[in-house]
Amino acid sequence: MMMVKRKKILVVDDEADIVDLLTLRLEGEGFEVISAGDGNAGLDKARREKPDLIILDLMLPKIDGYRVCRLLKFDEKYKNIPIIMFTARGQDEDRKLGEEVGADAYLVKPFDPQLLMKTINRLLGIS
């Protein structure tokens, strides 16, 4: 029997408790989870690990989430990695900026775990 390769998700957030919460939830769903605590580290890990999906906080130390997203989305090698913007700020202008830099989805904290899983499965093409 062939083992299906576990999908790898990169969580980039500077709040450790959020990272822990997401990690528990995602590992419980069978995903492999890697994380980074700032925009620079997130960008490095995304390039090195080539995750299947990225959950990216907007308000990050060093480089903010918008810039990380833009740098990945405008790079041929990484532009197909789906990115979920993850933020405590749910204003329309934040959402619009997220769309402009190429985010594939936008979730507001505190997040709804069901909606998160639905969004991840949709972006990864898992039915």
N, C-alpha and C positions, 0 to 999 in steps of 0.2 A: 504494500500500500504506500502510495506516495504521500509524504508529508507536505501539506500546503505551507508555503512560506508565510510566516506571520507578518502581517502588515506592520510597518514601523511608523510610529507617530512621534513627532518632535513637539514637545510642549515648551514654549518660550514665555516665561512669566517670572517677574521678580518677587512674587509673593509665594514663599515656600509652601504655605498651607494650601494654596490653590494648586500648585504643582503636585503635591501629595494627593489631594483629592482627585484630581484628574488621572494621575497615575494609577491609583487604586481602581477607579472606575474603568479605565481603558484596559488595564491588565486583566480585570475581571471579565472583560468582553473578549479577551484573547489577543489583544494587540501587544506589540513590543513597544515600550515607551522609553524615550530618551528625553532629557530636558536641558534647558539652559536658563540662566538667571538674568541675562541682559542681552541687548540687541546684538552686540559684537559676537558673543559666544554663540548666540542663536544662529547668526549668519554663518559662522565657522562650521558649526555642527551640521547645518543644512547642507552645506557644500561638501563636507567630508562624508557624511552618513547617507546622503540622498534619501531622506525619509519618504514614505508614501503619502504623508499628509503632515501639515504643520498647523498647530494651534498657537496663534501668536497674539500676545497681549500688546495693546497699543502703547501704554505708558511704561516704557522700559528705560533703564539706565543706559548710558553710552549712545546707542542709536535707537530711535523709537520704532515702533512696529510698522508705521507707514513706510519708513525708509527701508527697513529690512524687506518688507513685502515688495517694494519697488525694485530693489536690487536683485531679488530672486526672479521676479516676474519678467524683468527685462533682460534676463540672461538665458540664452538658448538652452543651456544645459539643465536649467532648473525651472523654467517657466511652466512646465506641466505639473509641478507639484501643487496639489490643491492647498490653499491657505484659508484657514478660518480665523478671522479677526475676532479677538476676544477682549471685550472692554467693559468698564463700568460706565462708560459714556455712551448713551444711546441716542444722542441727538442726530437729527437728519444730516447735518453737515459732516459729522464724523463718519456716518454711513456712506455718504457721497464720496468723501475723500478715500475711504476704504475701497470703494468700487473703482475710483480713478487709478489707484495704485495696483489694481488687479486682484484684490481679495475675492475669493470664490464664495465666501459666506461671511456672515457677520452675526456674532452672538453677544448678548449683553449679560454681564454679571449682575446679580447672582444667576448662574445659568440653570436651565432646566435640563437635567440629565437625559431625559427622553429625547428632547429636541436635539441635544448635542449628538447622541448616538444616531439619530435619524439623519442629521446633517452629514456626519462622518461617513455613514454607510452610503448615502446618496453620492457624495463626492468620490468615494472609492469604488463605486459601482457594485456594491454588495447589496443584494436584495434581501 
